[in-house]
Amino acid sequence: MPTSEITASKAAEIEKYTKIFDERPEFRYIVDMIKPGSRVLDLGCGEGDLLKILQLQKRARVQGIELSDQAIQACVAKGLFVYHGDLDEGLADFNDQSVDYVILTSTIQVLHRPDFLILEAARVGRECIISIPNFAYWKNRFQLMFLGQMPKTKTLPYEWYDTPNIHLTTIRDFIRFCGERGLEILEKVYLVTEHKPCKRVKCCPNLLADYAIFRLRRQTG
């Protein structure tokens, strides 16, 4: 196949997968944090859309861990290598600092032991990228205070009885957790994802941002 056709084919494939940015706008910021050619492990990778974008745009060497058999099949169909595993059991099969980045996108709140997995991710990855829905977002506060009901927003769309989220947190709580556990935050991105395009929040993020992305690592020395 001529080089021009290969380039056009790759461009079309990149365009196909980057459409996920419309549904998951936070992915764009995560992609920007990854250096080209990096080794990336995505925990709870779902159907592998983020991994595929990193593979195409950043030439990253990617792999994932996922519990859902259906999601793993979707990853395999994209040509991705994904392990079947329960994240609550940790990452015992991975050596210390064996990948450049470990990613957890909207994952920690569904785990039984999120603190354990965050520390495991920081052990395995030179850096971690962790994203969370912010439970202290003003719309959540409003619904709790004035409506007296569990909040429902774009980042927390479930009813109380069918939600997978069992350990919700706030931006302030997560930053405090990192300080207590010896994790150094290298970069923070605060967003309002319900807007199109989503907007970065510069002021009072614990109140005004519905989503946060943290790039961090274990403190050394």
FIKE-735108 format. One record per residue (C-alpha): residue in three letters; chain; y, x, z. Coordinates in pm, 1 decimal. Each point is the difference from the previous one (the first is absolute). Layout:
# residues N
{pt 'ALA' 'A' {Y X Z}}
...
# end
This chain:
# residues 221
{pt 'MET' 'A' {0.0 0.0 0.0}}
{pt 'PRO' 'A' {345.5 144.5 -91.3}}
{pt 'THR' 'A' {219.8 113.8 287.7}}
{pt 'SER' 'A' {262.3 -264.6 -79.0}}
{pt 'GLU' 'A' {-262.1 -274.9 30.1}}
{pt 'ILE' 'A' {-126.3 140.1 331.9}}
{pt 'THR' 'A' {356.0 9.6 134.6}}
{pt 'ALA' 'A' {67.1 -356.3 -114.6}}
{pt 'SER' 'A' {-328.2 -118.1 152.3}}
{pt 'LYS' 'A' {81.5 163.0 335.3}}
{pt 'ALA' 'A' {350.4 -147.5 -2.5}}
{pt 'ALA' 'A' {-145.5 -346.0 -60.8}}
{pt 'GLU' 'A' {-245.6 47.6 286.4}}
{pt 'ILE' 'A' {277.5 112.7 234.8}}
{pt 'GLU' 'A' {209.4 -303.1 -95.5}}
{pt 'LYS' 'A' {-297.3 -227.5 65.7}}
{pt 'TYR' 'A' {-53.0 123.9 354.1}}
{pt 'THR' 'A' {365.0 41.0 97.6}}
{pt 'LYS' 'A' {38.7 -376.5 -35.3}}
{pt 'ILE' 'A' {-145.8 -6.2 350.5}}
{pt 'PHE' 'A' {346.1 116.0 113.8}}
{pt 'ASP' 'A' {118.3 -357.9 -55.4}}
{pt 'GLU' 'A' {-253.3 -125.2 254.3}}
{pt 'ARG' 'A' {-2.3 303.6 229.6}}
{pt 'PRO' 'A' {347.4 156.5 -32.1}}
{pt 'GLU' 'A' {-68.1 236.0 290.2}}
{pt 'PHE' 'A' {-250.4 184.6 -220.7}}
{pt 'ARG' 'A' {287.2 147.9 -201.2}}
{pt 'TYR' 'A' {136.0 177.6 308.7}}
{pt 'ILE' 'A' {-346.1 124.1 97.8}}
{pt 'VAL' 'A' {-57.2 143.3 -347.5}}
{pt 'ASP' 'A' {332.2 183.4 25.1}}
{pt 'MET' 'A' {-116.1 168.8 322.5}}
{pt 'ILE' 'A' {-309.1 154.9 -161.6}}
{pt 'LYS' 'A' {26.6 344.2 -160.5}}
{pt 'PRO' 'A' {-165.6 40.3 -343.4}}
{pt 'GLY' 'A' {-358.6 120.9 1.5}}
{pt 'SER' 'A' {-59.8 -87.7 364.9}}
{pt 'ARG' 'A' {-328.4 -100.7 159.2}}
{pt 'VAL' 'A' {37.9 -356.8 126.5}}
{pt 'LEU' 'A' {-222.4 -216.8 219.5}}
{pt 'ASP' 'A' {93.0 -369.5 21.1}}
{pt 'LEU' 'A' {-144.3 -182.8 301.7}}
{pt 'GLY' 'A' {-55.8 -367.8 -70.4}}
{pt 'CYS' 'A' {78.6 56.4 -366.7}}
{pt 'GLY' 'A' {-77.5 -355.9 -111.5}}
{pt 'GLU' 'A' {-52.7 -21.9 -375.3}}
{pt 'GLY' 'A' {144.5 346.2 -54.8}}
{pt 'ASP' 'A' {330.7 -79.9 -169.6}}
{pt 'LEU' 'A' {197.3 256.7 199.1}}
{pt 'LEU' 'A' {-265.4 267.2 -52.4}}
{pt 'LYS' 'A' {-1.0 -64.3 -374.4}}
{pt 'ILE' 'A' {379.4 29.0 -20.9}}
{pt 'LEU' 'A' {-14.2 330.5 190.7}}
{pt 'GLN' 'A' {-274.2 125.0 -228.2}}
{pt 'LEU' 'A' {198.0 -84.4 -313.0}}
{pt 'GLN' 'A' {356.7 78.8 107.2}}
{pt 'LYS' 'A' {-51.9 289.0 241.0}}
{pt 'ARG' 'A' {-329.7 144.1 -134.2}}
{pt 'ALA' 'A' {-125.8 -37.6 356.6}}
{pt 'ARG' 'A' {-364.1 57.0 91.5}}
{pt 'VAL' 'A' {-66.5 -331.8 166.8}}
{pt 'GLN' 'A' {-269.6 -165.4 206.1}}
{pt 'GLY' 'A' {-10.1 -301.4 226.3}}
{pt 'ILE' 'A' {-188.4 -174.6 277.5}}
{pt 'GLU' 'A' {-48.6 -375.4 -13.6}}
{pt 'LEU' 'A' {-219.5 -254.1 180.1}}
{pt 'SER' 'A' {-3.9 -278.6 -258.5}}
{pt 'ASP' 'A' {-277.7 30.2 -258.8}}
{pt 'GLN' 'A' {200.0 -206.4 -247.1}}
{pt 'ALA' 'A' {302.6 229.2 34.3}}
{pt 'ILE' 'A' {-220.6 308.2 -42.1}}
{pt 'GLN' 'A' {-136.6 -143.1 -324.9}}
{pt 'ALA' 'A' {356.5 -46.1 -122.7}}
{pt 'CYS' 'A' {73.3 365.0 87.2}}
{pt 'VAL' 'A' {-308.9 120.8 -185.0}}
{pt 'ALA' 'A' {108.9 -200.5 -304.7}}
{pt 'LYS' 'A' {327.2 198.9 9.0}}
{pt 'GLY' 'A' {-193.7 326.6 4.9}}
{pt 'LEU' 'A' {77.1 74.6 366.2}}
{pt 'PHE' 'A' {-223.4 159.7 262.2}}
{pt 'VAL' 'A' {-9.5 -214.4 313.1}}
{pt 'TYR' 'A' {-216.9 19.0 310.6}}
{pt 'HIS' 'A' {-133.5 -309.4 173.2}}
{pt 'GLY' 'A' {99.0 24.8 364.4}}
{pt 'ASP' 'A' {131.2 -167.3 314.0}}
{pt 'LEU' 'A' {330.4 162.8 94.7}}
{pt 'ASP' 'A' {-45.4 -89.7 366.7}}
{pt 'GLU' 'A' {-280.6 257.0 4.8}}
{pt 'GLY' 'A' {238.8 282.1 -87.4}}
{pt 'LEU' 'A' {-19.0 283.6 -251.3}}
{pt 'ALA' 'A' {-276.3 219.2 141.2}}
{pt 'ASP' 'A' {-120.6 95.1 -349.0}}
{pt 'PHE' 'A' {332.9 166.7 -84.1}}
{pt 'ASN' 'A' {103.5 347.3 114.0}}
{pt 'ASP' 'A' {334.5 81.3 159.7}}
{pt 'GLN' 'A' {287.7 32.3 -250.4}}
{pt 'SER' 'A' {-242.0 -63.6 -288.4}}
{pt 'VAL' 'A' {247.8 -204.6 -207.0}}
{pt 'ASP' 'A' {373.8 23.0 -59.0}}
{pt 'TYR' 'A' {78.7 -364.7 76.5}}
{pt 'VAL' 'A' {-176.0 -281.3 180.9}}
{pt 'ILE' 'A' {148.1 -340.4 -81.1}}
{pt 'LEU' 'A' {-19.2 -320.1 202.1}}
{pt 'THR' 'A' {191.0 -286.8 -159.5}}
{pt 'SER' 'A' {17.6 -316.3 211.5}}
{pt 'THR' 'A' {-329.3 102.6 157.6}}
{pt 'ILE' 'A' {49.0 92.6 363.4}}
{pt 'GLN' 'A' {80.6 -353.8 117.2}}
{pt 'VAL' 'A' {-344.6 -128.3 -105.8}}
{pt 'LEU' 'A' {-193.0 268.5 189.7}}
{pt 'HIS' 'A' {-157.6 -29.2 342.2}}
{pt 'ARG' 'A' {97.4 358.9 85.6}}
{pt 'PRO' 'A' {312.5 83.1 -201.6}}
{pt 'ASP' 'A' {101.7 284.9 231.7}}
{pt 'PHE' 'A' {-336.2 170.2 -52.4}}
{pt 'LEU' 'A' {20.0 -22.3 -379.1}}
{pt 'ILE' 'A' {360.7 119.9 -15.7}}
{pt 'LEU' 'A' {-96.8 314.2 192.2}}
{pt 'GLU' 'A' {-306.2 42.8 -220.3}}
{pt 'ALA' 'A' {219.0 -29.4 -310.4}}
{pt 'ALA' 'A' {237.6 262.4 141.0}}
{pt 'ARG' 'A' {-297.9 228.7 59.6}}
{pt 'VAL' 'A' {-142.0 -35.3 -351.5}}
{pt 'GLY' 'A' {327.1 4.3 -194.4}}
{pt 'ARG' 'A' {266.4 267.6 -8.4}}
{pt 'GLU' 'A' {233.1 -300.1 -6.4}}
{pt 'CYS' 'A' {-45.7 -374.5 45.5}}
{pt 'ILE' 'A' {186.2 -286.6 -160.8}}
{pt 'ILE' 'A' {-22.0 -315.2 210.5}}
{pt 'SER' 'A' {164.8 -330.9 -81.8}}
{pt 'ILE' 'A' {34.1 -297.0 232.6}}
{pt 'PRO' 'A' {141.9 -351.9 -0.6}}
{pt 'ASN' 'A' {271.1 -11.1 266.0}}
{pt 'PHE' 'A' {-67.6 -277.1 250.8}}
{pt 'ALA' 'A' {352.9 34.8 140.6}}
{pt 'TYR' 'A' {158.7 -109.7 -330.2}}
{pt 'TRP' 'A' {274.7 -252.3 68.7}}
{pt 'LYS' 'A' {-178.1 -287.6 -178.5}}
{pt 'ASN' 'A' {-303.2 49.8 223.7}}
{pt 'ARG' 'A' {223.4 -4.5 306.4}}
{pt 'PHE' 'A' {176.9 -313.7 -122.2}}
{pt 'GLN' 'A' {-324.8 -190.9 -55.5}}
{pt 'LEU' 'A' {-133.0 97.1 342.2}}
{pt 'MET' 'A' {321.3 -72.1 187.9}}
{pt 'PHE' 'A' {131.9 -312.1 -170.6}}
{pt 'LEU' 'A' {-309.8 -157.4 -154.6}}
{pt 'GLY' 'A' {-244.2 104.5 269.7}}
{pt 'GLN' 'A' {-269.7 88.6 -251.3}}
{pt 'MET' 'A' {-177.2 305.9 -136.8}}
{pt 'PRO' 'A' {212.2 143.0 -280.8}}
{pt 'LYS' 'A' {-91.5 -9.2 -368.3}}
{pt 'THR' 'A' {179.9 230.6 -242.2}}
{pt 'LYS' 'A' {-74.4 192.1 -320.5}}
{pt 'THR' 'A' {-151.3 287.3 195.5}}
{pt 'LEU' 'A' {-172.6 -230.1 252.3}}
{pt 'PRO' 'A' {-109.7 -297.4 -211.6}}
{pt 'TYR' 'A' {-293.4 -128.2 208.0}}
{pt 'GLU' 'A' {-48.8 -284.2 242.5}}
{pt 'TRP' 'A' {-81.1 95.2 358.3}}
{pt 'TYR' 'A' {-363.2 -109.5 -39.9}}
{pt 'ASP' 'A' {-86.8 190.1 -319.9}}
{pt 'THR' 'A' {204.7 317.4 28.6}}
{pt 'PRO' 'A' {-180.2 336.2 -28.7}}
{pt 'ASN' 'A' {282.8 158.9 199.7}}
{pt 'ILE' 'A' {-108.0 73.9 355.5}}
{pt 'HIS' 'A' {228.8 292.0 96.1}}
{pt 'LEU' 'A' {347.4 -71.6 -128.2}}
{pt 'THR' 'A' {272.8 248.3 81.1}}
{pt 'THR' 'A' {370.3 58.3 -42.3}}
{pt 'ILE' 'A' {191.6 293.9 -144.7}}
{pt 'ARG' 'A' {119.4 97.5 346.6}}
{pt 'ASP' 'A' {-350.0 -18.2 147.7}}
{pt 'PHE' 'A' {-147.7 209.5 -280.0}}
{pt 'ILE' 'A' {263.6 273.0 35.0}}
{pt 'ARG' 'A' {-63.0 9.4 374.9}}
{pt 'PHE' 'A' {-375.3 23.0 -61.6}}
{pt 'CYS' 'A' {48.6 300.0 -230.1}}
{pt 'GLY' 'A' {207.8 180.1 261.3}}
{pt 'GLU' 'A' {-257.1 -63.5 271.9}}
{pt 'ARG' 'A' {-292.3 116.5 -215.7}}
{pt 'GLY' 'A' {153.2 319.4 -133.8}}
{pt 'LEU' 'A' {68.2 -126.0 -351.7}}
{pt 'GLU' 'A' {308.6 128.3 -179.2}}
{pt 'ILE' 'A' {171.7 -251.9 -228.1}}
{pt 'LEU' 'A' {116.9 180.3 -314.4}}
{pt 'GLU' 'A' {140.2 -294.7 -194.5}}
{pt 'LYS' 'A' {74.6 -366.5 66.6}}
{pt 'VAL' 'A' {63.4 -277.4 -251.3}}
{pt 'TYR' 'A' {107.9 -344.8 119.3}}
{pt 'LEU' 'A' {-16.0 -292.5 -240.9}}
{pt 'VAL' 'A' {59.1 -369.3 -47.1}}
{pt 'THR' 'A' {-284.5 -81.3 -236.5}}
{pt 'GLU' 'A' {71.3 -371.0 -43.7}}
{pt 'HIS' 'A' {291.9 89.0 -228.7}}
{pt 'LYS' 'A' {-57.1 87.0 -366.3}}
{pt 'PRO' 'A' {47.3 284.5 -40.5}}
{pt 'CYS' 'A' {-70.3 86.9 360.4}}
{pt 'LYS' 'A' {288.4 157.8 186.7}}
{pt 'ARG' 'A' {17.8 298.0 231.7}}
{pt 'VAL' 'A' {138.9 -62.5 346.7}}
{pt 'LYS' 'A' {236.6 258.3 146.9}}
{pt 'CYS' 'A' {123.9 -175.8 313.9}}
{pt 'CYS' 'A' {-195.1 -154.8 290.0}}
{pt 'PRO' 'A' {-340.0 24.7 -174.2}}
{pt 'ASN' 'A' {-197.0 -141.6 292.7}}
{pt 'LEU' 'A' {195.9 -322.0 -45.2}}
{pt 'LEU' 'A' {81.3 -7.6 -371.4}}
{pt 'ALA' 'A' {-305.2 158.4 -170.9}}
{pt 'ASP' 'A' {-320.6 -193.6 -52.9}}
{pt 'TYR' 'A' {-197.5 308.8 -103.2}}
{pt 'ALA' 'A' {-3.9 371.2 80.6}}
{pt 'ILE' 'A' {-161.1 309.7 -150.3}}
{pt 'PHE' 'A' {-45.6 320.0 201.1}}
{pt 'ARG' 'A' {-101.9 344.2 -123.3}}
{pt 'LEU' 'A' {-124.7 204.3 294.1}}
{pt 'ARG' 'A' {-219.8 284.8 115.5}}
{pt 'ARG' 'A' {-144.5 145.0 317.2}}
{pt 'GLN' 'A' {243.4 216.2 190.3}}
{pt 'THR' 'A' {-89.6 366.1 -1.5}}
{pt 'GLY' 'A' {52.9 259.5 265.7}}
# end
